[in-house]
């Protein structure tokens, strides 16, 4: 119960509803405890004395108790269901909010399916316990205290004898609860793996079909599904050991009442009505006591779910605004890397090593280098997606670690290599960073990114819905929408991570012309593999193995030689070879004798 107790903060806002629920539950239990006493009097005073009028009064009394109990049960069901649903609602929101705050270092090592499972299945188990199992446990407690008190008052000796079987039952269910919690944690883990496999397969369905790997993926899913099945069977095996034993012990209690209670009636120590009432109280105890194993089962599932939920809720983000965070004013745009280094948690060598760089406001900085050279890692330090291992990154002389994160990121526009769009309208995707943007501003940004024309070609225009991750748009269209989304924010610092990689040459030229105008008055970082994109930069950074090995303008770097000249010469030779191939193909097409391909 330790993990469930730690979630009690989600119950505090609803103490009034919980108190009302407990009051109603106590009233229902109290009314239920009156019924066996009425039956006792009916037998001893009504039947044995032939008092027909008393029987009528007892019947009316039972009818009234039944109606009141029915109304109270309705109120109790509504209150418990509403409170449990509200607690589940709050926990899901808290989980989602925390997931938004967790840094990339967390998401780099966490499966999406595991997060989905925690937000849905684990919260469901907690909600189910709060609205059902917990209420039944409380009702069992009220019932046990009341019934045992009455049993002792009726006949202490018989009460002790009849309650003896409950002792081993309680010991057994306590041990069962500890085992079942561990097993349910394993079940939840396997369910998360199953969700991850499903999510990954659905996301990569085009790759699966392109390589005809459907049988392989079916086999992988079957393997994880079998692990989930086996974990569930382990739970059922434990459950199957407990249930028959509890039934047997409850039956034993009833037998003891009949044996010893019957003898006491014959000896004149008890009346028939008292034995009937005694047995009724035992039966009232028997049903919920038999359900103890079920309740412990639900508690174990909820405890495992609470443990997994708390692993997220209590995970302190490594990257967050400090307590005395500075609200960043409007930026001038200076960016300084003060001997900055970066080492990822799962890598032995540093991704960035001693980067010393000052970028002045309004400069256009281009980064080139081989894949893995550290270009993206470098720009990820500016909006503080990752924190430096050593050194510092500063904007306008302020360490980014001292700033309020939102105030920093609101002034940085980013277009990533993979332009993800949400399953929403094109307009909503464009205005994602600025929900208050006017229609005129949205259209202006789309025009600047050369997206307006193709958007107007859709029937619904800007209200056109795009599929998950924007799959209904082409790669170039998604990239242009992503560029427009960043430009609409009117950022002071603009980061373009190979943002024209998914567009054709003509579209790239149009986008570049638009960006040339929009980059004026902004500090811009551009990652690109094509030298044509970076040759006009104010500063070109050539990166290799996490270091800046060359810096300068295009002409200066060509004169220096080194890696930049090697990349330049390689691309130049590839372009020349491509042009030569085109010329040869054109000449062959012009000189080749015409051939009649018509059918004869």
Beta strands, then each sheet from edge to edge (+ up, - down):
strand 1: 335-342
strand 2: 352-359
strand 3: 364-369
strand 4: 390-395
strand 5: 398-399
strand 6: 412-415
strand 7: 493-497
strand 8: 523-527
strand 9: 539-544
strand 10: 547-552
sheet 1: 2+ 1- 4+ 5-
sheet 2: 6+ 7+ 8+ 3+ 9+ 10-
end
